[in-house]
Amino acid sequence: MQSDNIRTSKSIQQQTGRTFHLATRVLPERIRHPTYVMYAFFRIADEVVDQPDGPPPTVQHERLEEFRETALGNREPEDTDDGAVLAAFDELRREHDIPDEEVNVFVDAMQMDIAQARYETFEDLREYMRGSAVAVGNMMTMVMDPPGKEEALPHARALAEAFQLSNFLRDVREDIRDYGRVYLPQETLARHGVTEEQLADAEVDEGFRAVMQEEIARTEELYREGVAGIRYLPEDCQFGVLLSAVLYAEHHRLIRDRGYDVLTETPELTRRRRLWLLARTWWHWRRNGDPEATFYAVSAVSERGPGATPTDVTGHGQPTWRG
């Protein structure tokens, strides 16, 4: 894989994915470089449809099809940063035998974002996440190539969905304000009497808090399922994936700290908080070497499930500081 293409991919991740970049840096080099490339590919495709004042839908569709064909090796890459990323991804895809299906379902999900902005049920949303999240988890697993790949893949699916849902919960304000999208299931909103006008007007009431609590509980169940499979990954990859889970799930603590208000401001992890979580996760990991035990000791997710009070990073009920 050409070093210039890797540098371009790494730069994209550094600029746009600070949380994921920190976790990537603790992966072994044989996985770290492919991860830069995959993230950059996912990002440039996502940016085609995530522009508040972007080009018309027909242009977005055409651009995504160009990306698809280049990523699959059916089209020569352009002499641009995007072209460098796509060339590197095509090489990675061939080297690790990533099926065309995974690339296709990912690009198809990006195409869905052009025309579809609402999901009636969680199962409908899950169909979208098959491309936007699960394909990503599948590709990462194929690159890591664990000996128990078949055992690992269902857990990778759950963890990928959990990461995506945490992003959706964090970004409710940005999604509706900038892109006119709502990734909270319509049936959940209706059940608690929450309207889209309320989301757009940033009105946080008990109904909206109930929506957030319900969706966080659903997401945290996926974290439990996903983290349970980290043990199937190669030993030198386990800490990096574990740290990703801790960092993404930490947004739930921020959301709870704000009384579930993600409408007036988007909660963000500070650099200080990310580094603190890295240190705490590493300490527990070195102490017990158990991904699940470490995750529940450090993360915002309770091992006991809905209704339990999550412990903070110091193990005491409420956060002792705010990032």
TAHUQUI-V276660 format. One record per residue. N is the residue number from 1. RES is the residue in one letter. OMEGA is omega in whole degrees, 0 to 359 (none if undefined). D_LAST is the distance of its C-alpha to the last C-alpha in Angstrom with 1 decimal. Layout:
BEGIN
N|RES|OMEGA|D_LAST / N|RES|OMEGA|D_LAST
END
This chain:
BEGIN
1|M|186|38.0 / 2|Q|184|38.2 / 3|S|179|35.6 / 4|D|180|35.3 / 5|N|178|34.4 / 6|I|179|31.7 / 7|R|178|30.3 / 8|T|180|30.2 / 9|S|180|28.5 / 10|K|180|25.9 / 11|S|179|25.2 / 12|I|180|24.7 / 13|Q|180|22.2 / 14|Q|185|20.2 / 15|Q|190|20.2 / 16|T|184|19.6 / 17|G|188|17.9 / 18|R|180|15.0 / 19|T|181|13.8 / 20|F|181|17.5 / 21|H|179|18.4 / 22|L|179|16.3 / 23|A|180|18.2 / 24|T|184|21.4 / 25|R|180|21.4 / 26|V|174|21.9 / 27|L|175|24.9 / 28|P|186|28.3 / 29|E|183|29.8 / 30|R|178|32.4 / 31|I|184|29.7 / 32|R|182|27.1 / 33|H|174|29.6 / 34|P|180|30.7 / 35|T|175|27.2 / 36|Y|183|26.6 / 37|V|181|29.8 / 38|M|180|29.2 / 39|Y|181|25.7 / 40|A|177|27.3 / 41|F|180|30.2 / 42|F|185|28.1 / 43|R|183|26.1 / 44|I|176|29.2 / 45|A|180|30.9 / 46|D|183|28.0 / 47|E|176|27.9 / 48|V|184|31.6 / 49|V|182|30.9 / 50|D|175|27.4 / 51|Q|182|28.6 / 52|P|179|28.6 / 53|D|185|31.8 / 54|G|180|33.0 / 55|P|179|36.7 / 56|P|180|39.0 / 57|P|181|38.8 / 58|T|179|41.9 / 59|V|178|40.4 / 60|Q|178|37.2 / 61|H|181|39.4 / 62|E|181|41.5 / 63|R|179|38.6 / 64|L|177|37.2 / 65|E|175|40.7 / 66|E|178|41.0 / 67|F|180|37.8 / 68|R|184|39.2 / 69|E|179|42.5 / 70|T|180|41.1 / 71|A|180|38.6 / 72|L|177|41.7 / 73|G|182|43.8 / 74|N|183|46.2 / 75|R|179|45.4 / 76|E|179|45.1 / 77|P|176|41.7 / 78|E|179|41.4 / 79|D|181|40.9 / 80|T|176|37.4 / 81|D|178|33.8 / 82|D|179|34.0 / 83|G|178|37.3 / 84|A|179|36.0 / 85|V|182|33.4 / 86|L|177|36.0 / 87|A|179|38.5 / 88|A|180|36.0 / 89|F|179|35.2 / 90|D|179|39.0 / 91|E|179|39.6 / 92|L|181|36.8 / 93|R|181|38.1 / 94|R|182|41.6 / 95|E|185|40.6 / 96|H|176|38.7 / 97|D|177|41.1 / 98|I|183|38.5 / 99|P|176|40.7 / 100|D|182|41.2 / 101|E|182|40.3 / 102|E|177|36.6 / 103|V|183|36.6 / 104|N|182|38.6 / 105|V|176|36.6 / 106|F|181|33.4 / 107|V|177|35.2 / 108|D|179|36.8 / 109|A|177|33.4 / 110|M|176|32.4 / 111|Q|179|35.8 / 112|M|182|35.1 / 113|D|180|32.1 / 114|I|188|34.7 / 115|A|186|36.8 / 116|Q|183|34.9 / 117|A|181|32.0 / 118|R|178|32.3 / 119|Y|188|32.7 / 120|E|183|34.8 / 121|T|176|33.9 / 122|F|178|31.4 / 123|E|175|34.2 / 124|D|179|34.6 / 125|L|180|31.0 / 126|R|177|31.5 / 127|E|176|34.4 / 128|Y|183|32.3 / 129|M|174|29.7 / 130|R|177|32.6 / 131|G|187|32.5 / 132|S|184|28.9 / 133|A|186|27.3 / 134|V|177|30.0 / 135|A|178|31.8 / 136|V|179|28.8 / 137|G|179|28.5 / 138|N|180|32.2 / 139|M|178|32.3 / 140|M|180|29.6 / 141|T|179|31.7 / 142|M|178|34.8 / 143|V|178|33.5 / 144|M|175|32.3 / 145|D|180|35.8 / 146|P|178|35.3 / 147|P|178|38.6 / 148|G|186|37.9 / 149|K|182|37.0 / 150|E|176|38.5 / 151|E|185|36.6 / 152|A|189|33.3 / 153|L|178|33.6 / 154|P|178|33.3 / 155|H|177|30.0 / 156|A|177|28.8 / 157|R|182|29.7 / 158|A|182|27.7 / 159|L|177|24.5 / 160|A|178|25.0 / 161|E|179|25.4 / 162|A|179|22.3 / 163|F|181|20.2 / 164|Q|180|22.0 / 165|L|176|21.6 / 166|S|176|17.8 / 167|N|179|18.0 / 168|F|182|20.5 / 169|L|178|18.5 / 170|R|192|15.5 / 171|D|181|17.9 / 172|V|183|20.4 / 173|R|182|20.1 / 174|E|184|20.6 / 175|D|182|23.3 / 176|I|183|25.5 / 177|R|187|25.0 / 178|D|187|25.4 / 179|Y|181|27.6 / 180|G|182|29.2 / 181|R|176|28.1 / 182|V|180|27.2 / 183|Y|170|26.3 / 184|L|182|26.1 / 185|P|181|29.6 / 186|Q|181|32.0 / 187|E|177|33.5 / 188|T|177|30.2 / 189|L|182|29.8 / 190|A|182|33.4 / 191|R|182|33.3 / 192|H|174|30.8 / 193|G|181|32.4 / 194|V|181|29.7 / 195|T|177|31.1 / 196|E|176|30.0 / 197|E|178|30.7 / 198|Q|177|28.1 / 199|L|182|25.5 / 200|A|181|26.6 / 201|D|177|26.5 / 202|A|179|23.0 / 203|E|181|24.6 / 204|V|177|22.5 / 205|D|183|24.9 / 206|E|178|25.6 / 207|G|180|27.3 / 208|F|177|24.3 / 209|R|179|22.1 / 210|A|176|24.9 / 211|V|182|24.9 / 212|M|179|21.3 / 213|Q|180|21.8 / 214|E|182|24.9 / 215|E|175|23.5 / 216|I|179|20.5 / 217|A|178|23.1 / 218|R|182|25.2 / 219|T|182|22.6 / 220|E|173|21.6 / 221|E|176|25.3 / 222|L|175|25.4 / 223|Y|181|22.6 / 224|R|179|24.8 / 225|E|183|27.7 / 226|G|183|26.1 / 227|V|179|24.6 / 228|A|181|28.0 / 229|G|181|29.6 / 230|I|181|27.5 / 231|R|179|30.2 / 232|Y|183|32.7 / 233|L|174|31.1 / 234|P|186|32.2 / 235|E|183|30.7 / 236|D|177|29.2 / 237|C|190|27.3 / 238|Q|183|25.9 / 239|F|180|22.8 / 240|G|179|21.7 / 241|V|177|22.3 / 242|L|180|20.6 / 243|L|176|17.4 / 244|S|180|17.6 / 245|A|179|18.0 / 246|V|184|15.0 / 247|L|180|12.7 / 248|Y|181|14.5 / 249|A|180|14.7 / 250|E|177|11.0 / 251|H|179|11.2 / 252|H|178|13.4 / 253|R|178|11.0 / 254|L|180|8.9 / 255|I|178|12.5 / 256|R|180|13.7 / 257|D|182|11.1 / 258|R|183|12.4 / 259|G|178|16.0 / 260|Y|178|16.6 / 261|D|173|16.5 / 262|V|184|16.1 / 263|L|180|18.9 / 264|T|179|17.8 / 265|E|178|14.7 / 266|T|179|13.5 / 267|P|181|10.1 / 268|E|175|8.6 / 269|L|175|6.6 / 270|T|177|5.5 / 271|R|180|8.1 / 272|R|181|6.5 / 273|R|178|5.2 / 274|R|181|8.7 / 275|L|176|10.5 / 276|W|179|9.5 / 277|L|175|10.8 / 278|L|182|13.7 / 279|A|181|14.6 / 280|R|179|14.7 / 281|T|180|16.5 / 282|W|181|18.9 / 283|W|180|19.7 / 284|H|180|20.6 / 285|W|179|22.5 / 286|R|182|24.5 / 287|R|185|25.3 / 288|N|178|26.7 / 289|G|183|27.0 / 290|D|183|26.7 / 291|P|182|24.5 / 292|E|180|24.5 / 293|A|179|24.0 / 294|T|181|21.0 / 295|F|183|19.5 / 296|Y|177|20.0 / 297|A|189|18.8 / 298|V|194|15.4 / 299|S|178|14.8 / 300|A|184|14.1 / 301|V|178|17.9 / 302|S|177|20.5 / 303|E|188|23.6 / 304|R|175|25.7 / 305|G|185|25.3 / 306|P|178|25.2 / 307|G|179|25.2 / 308|A|179|23.4 / 309|T|180|20.2 / 310|P|173|17.6 / 311|T|177|16.4 / 312|D|185|12.9 / 313|V|176|12.3 / 314|T|177|14.2 / 315|G|183|16.9 / 316|H|170|16.9 / 317|G|182|16.7 / 318|Q|180|13.6 / 319|P|180|10.0 / 320|T|176|10.1 / 321|W|179|6.7 / 322|R|183|3.8 / 323|G|none|0.0
END
